[in-house]
Amino acid sequence: MAYDGKRVRLTDVQRRHIAFFHPEVLVNEKMLMDTLDMPDIVTKGGGHKMQVLYKYYESTPVTSKYLAVVIEVLNQEGFIVTSYFTDRTRGTKVLWKRTG
């Protein structure tokens, strides 16, 4: 379940994609789920229906970084496209930001 109440799936195909290209993300899958549930910031992704959810972690398998979870939303449901660690948030439009 994502921060906005939408159901978001991680398919086997996308899990394999993440495991191959970004294996450090799956070391602690709870971080991935926490980022979906409680992101710090959500930006518009590259595609029309894409969003990137970011959450900052002091400690990750690759030092302190943001975990980015890219989702595509279709018909009020979504699926994870990919996930990776990054030094900063990206995106031209902020869709949501945690306050407080």
VEXTORDREN-643859 format. One record per residue: residue number from 0; residue in three letters; x, y, z of N, C-alpha, C in turn. Coordinates in Angstrom, 1 decimal. Example, Ala and Ser with C-alpha at 12.3 -4.5 7.8 and 13.67 -1.06 7.14 Angstrom:
// residues 2
<r 0, "ala", <13.2, -5.7, 7.8>, <12.3, -4.5, 7.8>, <13.2, -3.3, 7.8>> <r 1, "ser", <12.8, -2.2, 7.1>, <13.7, -1.1, 7.1>, <12.9, 0.0, 7.9>> 
***
This chain:
// residues 100
<r 0, "met", <0.9, -1.2, 0.0>, <0.0, 0.0, 0.0>, <0.9, 1.2, 0.0>> <r 1, "ala", <0.6, 2.2, -0.8>, <1.4, 3.4, -1.0>, <0.9, 4.5, 0.0>> <r 2, "tyr", <1.7, 5.5, 0.1>, <1.4, 6.6, 1.0>, <0.0, 7.2, 0.8>> <r 3, "asp", <-0.5, 7.1, -0.5>, <-1.8, 7.8, -0.8>, <-3.0, 6.8, -0.8>> <r 4, "gly", <-2.7, 5.6, -0.3>, <-3.8, 4.5, -0.2>, <-3.9, 3.6, -1.4>> <r 5, "lys", <-3.1, 3.9, -2.5>, <-3.2, 3.0, -3.7>, <-2.5, 1.7, -3.4>> <r 6, "arg", <-3.0, 0.7, -4.0>, <-2.3, -0.6, -3.9>, <-1.2, -0.6, -4.9>> <r 7, "val", <0.0, -1.0, -4.5>, <1.2, -1.0, -5.4>, <1.8, -2.4, -5.3>> <r 8, "arg", <2.0, -3.0, -6.4>, <2.6, -4.4, -6.5>, <4.0, -4.4, -6.9>> <r 9, "leu", <4.8, -5.4, -6.5>, <6.1, -5.7, -7.0>, <6.0, -7.0, -7.7>> <r 10, "thr", <6.0, -7.0, -9.0>, <5.9, -8.3, -9.8>, <7.2, -9.0, -9.7>> <r 11, "asp", <7.2, -10.3, -10.0>, <8.4, -11.1, -10.1>, <9.4, -10.6, -11.1>> <r 12, "val", <8.9, -10.1, -12.2>, <9.7, -9.6, -13.3>, <10.5, -8.4, -12.8>> <r 13, "gln", <9.8, -7.5, -12.1>, <10.4, -6.2, -11.6>, <11.3, -6.6, -10.4>> <r 14, "arg", <11.0, -7.5, -9.6>, <11.9, -8.0, -8.5>, <13.2, -8.5, -9.1>> <r 15, "arg", <13.1, -9.2, -10.2>, <14.4, -9.7, -10.8>, <15.2, -8.6, -11.4>> <r 16, "his", <14.5, -7.6, -12.0>, <15.1, -6.4, -12.5>, <15.9, -5.7, -11.4>> <r 17, "ile", <15.3, -5.5, -10.3>, <15.9, -4.8, -9.2>, <17.1, -5.6, -8.7>> <r 18, "ala", <16.9, -6.9, -8.5>, <17.9, -7.8, -8.0>, <19.1, -7.8, -9.0>> <r 19, "phe", <18.9, -7.7, -10.3>, <20.0, -7.7, -11.2>, <20.8, -6.4, -11.3>> <r 20, "phe", <20.0, -5.3, -11.4>, <20.6, -3.9, -11.6>, <20.9, -3.2, -10.3>> <r 21, "his", <20.1, -3.5, -9.2>, <20.3, -2.7, -8.0>, <20.2, -3.7, -6.8>> <r 22, "pro", <21.0, -4.7, -6.7>, <20.8, -5.8, -5.7>, <20.9, -5.3, -4.2>> <r 23, "glu", <21.6, -4.1, -4.0>, <21.7, -3.6, -2.7>, <20.3, -3.1, -2.1>> <r 24, "val", <19.4, -2.9, -3.0>, <18.0, -2.5, -2.6>, <17.3, -3.6, -1.9>> <r 25, "leu", <17.5, -4.8, -2.3>, <16.8, -6.0, -1.8>, <17.4, -6.6, -0.6>> <r 26, "val", <18.6, -6.0, -0.1>, <19.2, -6.5, 1.1>, <18.3, -6.3, 2.3>> <r 27, "asn", <17.6, -5.2, 2.3>, <16.6, -4.9, 3.3>, <15.3, -4.4, 2.6>> <r 28, "glu", <14.4, -5.4, 2.3>, <13.2, -5.1, 1.6>, <12.2, -4.2, 2.4>> <r 29, "lys", <12.4, -4.2, 3.7>, <11.5, -3.4, 4.5>, <11.7, -1.9, 4.2>> <r 30, "met", <12.9, -1.5, 3.8>, <13.2, -0.1, 3.4>, <12.3, 0.2, 2.2>> <r 31, "leu", <12.2, -0.7, 1.3>, <11.4, -0.5, 0.0>, <10.0, -0.3, 0.4>> <r 32, "met", <9.4, -1.1, 1.3>, <8.0, -1.0, 1.7>, <7.8, 0.3, 2.5>> <r 33, "asp", <8.8, 0.6, 3.4>, <8.6, 1.8, 4.2>, <8.7, 3.1, 3.3>> <r 34, "thr", <9.4, 3.0, 2.2>, <9.5, 4.2, 1.3>, <8.1, 4.3, 0.6>> <r 35, "leu", <7.5, 3.2, 0.2>, <6.2, 3.3, -0.4>, <5.2, 3.9, 0.6>> <r 36, "asp", <5.2, 3.4, 1.8>, <4.3, 3.8, 2.9>, <4.4, 5.2, 3.4>> <r 37, "met", <5.7, 5.6, 3.6>, <6.0, 6.9, 4.3>, <7.1, 7.6, 3.6>> <r 38, "pro", <7.0, 8.0, 2.3>, <8.1, 8.7, 1.6>, <8.3, 10.1, 2.2>> <r 39, "asp", <9.4, 10.7, 2.0>, <9.7, 12.1, 2.4>, <9.2, 13.0, 1.3>> <r 40, "ile", <9.3, 12.6, 0.0>, <8.9, 13.4, -1.1>, <8.5, 12.5, -2.3>> <r 41, "val", <7.6, 13.0, -3.1>, <7.1, 12.3, -4.3>, <7.2, 13.3, -5.4>> <r 42, "thr", <7.9, 12.8, -6.5>, <8.0, 13.7, -7.7>, <7.4, 13.0, -8.9>> <r 43, "lys", <7.1, 13.8, -9.9>, <6.6, 13.3, -11.2>, <7.8, 12.6, -11.8>> <r 44, "gly", <7.5, 11.4, -12.3>, <8.5, 10.6, -13.0>, <8.6, 11.0, -14.5>> <r 45, "gly", <9.4, 10.2, -15.2>, <9.6, 10.5, -16.7>, <8.4, 10.3, -17.5>> <r 46, "gly", <7.6, 9.3, -17.2>, <6.4, 9.0, -18.0>, <5.2, 9.7, -17.5>> <r 47, "his", <4.2, 9.7, -18.3>, <2.9, 10.3, -17.9>, <2.3, 9.9, -16.6>> <r 48, "lys", <2.4, 8.6, -16.3>, <1.8, 8.0, -15.1>, <2.8, 7.6, -14.1>> <r 49, "met", <4.0, 8.1, -14.2>, <5.1, 7.6, -13.3>, <5.3, 8.6, -12.2>> <r 50, "gln", <5.6, 8.0, -11.0>, <5.9, 8.8, -9.8>, <7.2, 8.2, -9.2>> <r 51, "val", <8.0, 9.0, -8.6>, <9.2, 8.6, -7.9>, <9.0, 9.0, -6.4>> <r 52, "leu", <9.0, 8.0, -5.5>, <8.9, 8.2, -4.1>, <10.3, 8.1, -3.5>> <r 53, "tyr", <10.7, 9.1, -2.7>, <12.0, 9.1, -2.1>, <11.9, 9.1, -0.5>> <r 54, "lys", <12.8, 8.4, 0.1>, <12.9, 8.4, 1.5>, <14.4, 8.4, 1.9>> <r 55, "tyr", <14.8, 9.3, 2.8>, <16.2, 9.4, 3.2>, <16.5, 8.4, 4.3>> <r 56, "tyr", <17.6, 7.7, 4.2>, <18.0, 6.8, 5.2>, <19.5, 7.1, 5.6>> <r 57, "glu", <19.7, 7.3, 6.9>, <21.1, 7.5, 7.4>, <22.0, 6.4, 7.1>> <r 58, "ser", <21.4, 5.2, 7.2>, <22.3, 4.0, 7.0>, <21.6, 3.1, 6.0>> <r 59, "thr", <22.4, 2.8, 4.9>, <22.0, 1.9, 3.8>, <23.2, 1.0, 3.5>> <r 60, "pro", <23.0, 0.0, 2.7>, <24.1, -0.8, 2.2>, <25.2, 0.0, 1.5>> <r 61, "val", <24.9, 1.2, 1.1>, <25.8, 2.1, 0.3>, <25.9, 3.5, 0.9>> <r 62, "thr", <26.0, 3.6, 2.2>, <26.1, 4.8, 3.0>, <24.8, 5.5, 3.1>> <r 63, "ser", <24.8, 6.7, 3.6>, <23.5, 7.5, 3.7>, <23.1, 8.0, 2.4>> <r 64, "lys", <21.8, 7.6, 2.0>, <21.3, 8.0, 0.7>, <19.7, 8.0, 0.8>> <r 65, "tyr", <19.2, 8.5, -0.3>, <17.7, 8.4, -0.5>, <17.5, 7.0, -1.2>> <r 66, "leu", <16.4, 6.4, -0.8>, <15.9, 5.2, -1.6>, <14.8, 5.8, -2.5>> <r 67, "ala", <15.0, 5.6, -3.8>, <14.0, 6.0, -4.8>, <13.2, 4.7, -5.2>> <r 68, "val", <11.9, 4.9, -5.2>, <11.0, 3.8, -5.7>, <10.2, 4.4, -6.8>> <r 69, "val", <10.4, 3.9, -8.0>, <9.7, 4.4, -9.2>, <8.5, 3.5, -9.4>> <r 70, "ile", <7.3, 4.1, -9.4>, <6.1, 3.4, -9.7>, <5.3, 4.0, -10.9>> <r 71, "glu", <4.5, 3.1, -11.5>, <3.6, 3.5, -12.5>, <2.2, 3.3, -12.0>> <r 72, "val", <1.3, 4.3, -12.1>, <0.0, 4.1, -11.6>, <-1.0, 4.0, -12.8>> <r 73, "leu", <-1.8, 2.9, -12.7>, <-2.8, 2.7, -13.8>, <-4.1, 2.3, -13.1>> <r 74, "asn", <-5.1, 3.0, -13.4>, <-6.5, 2.6, -12.9>, <-6.5, 2.5, -11.4>> <r 75, "gln", <-5.9, 3.5, -10.7>, <-5.9, 3.6, -9.2>, <-5.1, 2.5, -8.6>> <r 76, "glu", <-4.3, 1.7, -9.3>, <-3.4, 0.8, -8.8>, <-2.0, 1.0, -9.4>> <r 77, "gly", <-1.0, 0.6, -8.8>, <0.3, 0.8, -9.3>, <1.2, -0.4, -9.2>> <r 78, "phe", <2.4, -0.3, -9.9>, <3.4, -1.3, -9.8>, <4.7, -0.7, -9.7>> <r 79, "ile", <5.6, -1.3, -9.0>, <7.0, -0.8, -8.9>, <7.7, -1.1, -10.2>> <r 80, "val", <8.3, -0.1, -10.8>, <9.1, -0.3, -12.0>, <10.5, -0.6, -11.7>> <r 81, "thr", <11.1, 0.1, -10.8>, <12.5, -0.1, -10.3>, <12.7, 0.6, -9.0>> <r 82, "ser", <13.8, 0.4, -8.4>, <14.2, 1.1, -7.1>, <15.7, 1.1, -7.0>> <r 83, "tyr", <16.2, 2.2, -6.5>, <17.7, 2.4, -6.4>, <18.0, 3.4, -5.4>> <r 84, "phe", <19.3, 3.4, -4.9>, <19.7, 4.4, -4.0>, <20.3, 5.6, -4.7>> <r 85, "thr", <20.2, 6.8, -4.2>, <20.7, 8.0, -4.9>, <21.0, 9.1, -3.9>> <r 86, "asp", <21.9, 10.0, -4.3>, <22.4, 11.0, -3.4>, <21.3, 12.2, -3.3>> <r 87, "arg", <20.5, 12.3, -4.3>, <19.5, 13.4, -4.2>, <18.2, 13.1, -4.9>> <r 88, "thr", <17.2, 13.9, -4.6>, <15.9, 13.7, -5.3>, <16.0, 14.4, -6.7>> <r 89, "arg", <15.2, 13.8, -7.6>, <15.2, 14.4, -8.9>, <13.7, 14.6, -9.3>> <r 90, "gly", <13.5, 15.3, -10.3>, <12.1, 15.5, -10.8>, <11.8, 17.0, -11.0>> <r 91, "thr", <11.0, 17.3, -11.9>, <10.7, 18.7, -12.2>, <9.5, 19.1, -11.4>> <r 92, "lys", <8.7, 18.2, -10.9>, <7.5, 18.6, -10.2>, <7.3, 17.8, -9.0>> <r 93, "val", <7.2, 18.5, -7.8>, <6.9, 17.8, -6.6>, <5.4, 17.6, -6.5>> <r 94, "leu", <5.0, 16.3, -6.3>, <3.6, 16.0, -6.2>, <3.1, 15.9, -4.8>> <r 95, "trp", <4.0, 15.6, -3.9>, <3.7, 15.5, -2.5>, <4.9, 15.6, -1.6>> <r 96, "lys", <4.8, 16.2, -0.5>, <6.0, 16.3, 0.4>, <5.5, 16.1, 1.9>> <r 97, "arg", <6.2, 15.3, 2.6>, <5.8, 15.2, 4.0>, <6.1, 16.4, 4.8>> <r 98, "thr", <5.2, 16.8, 5.7>, <5.4, 18.0, 6.5>, <5.6, 17.6, 7.9>> <r 99, "gly", <6.3, 18.4, 8.6>, <6.4, 18.2, 10.1>, <7.5, 17.3, 10.5>> 
***
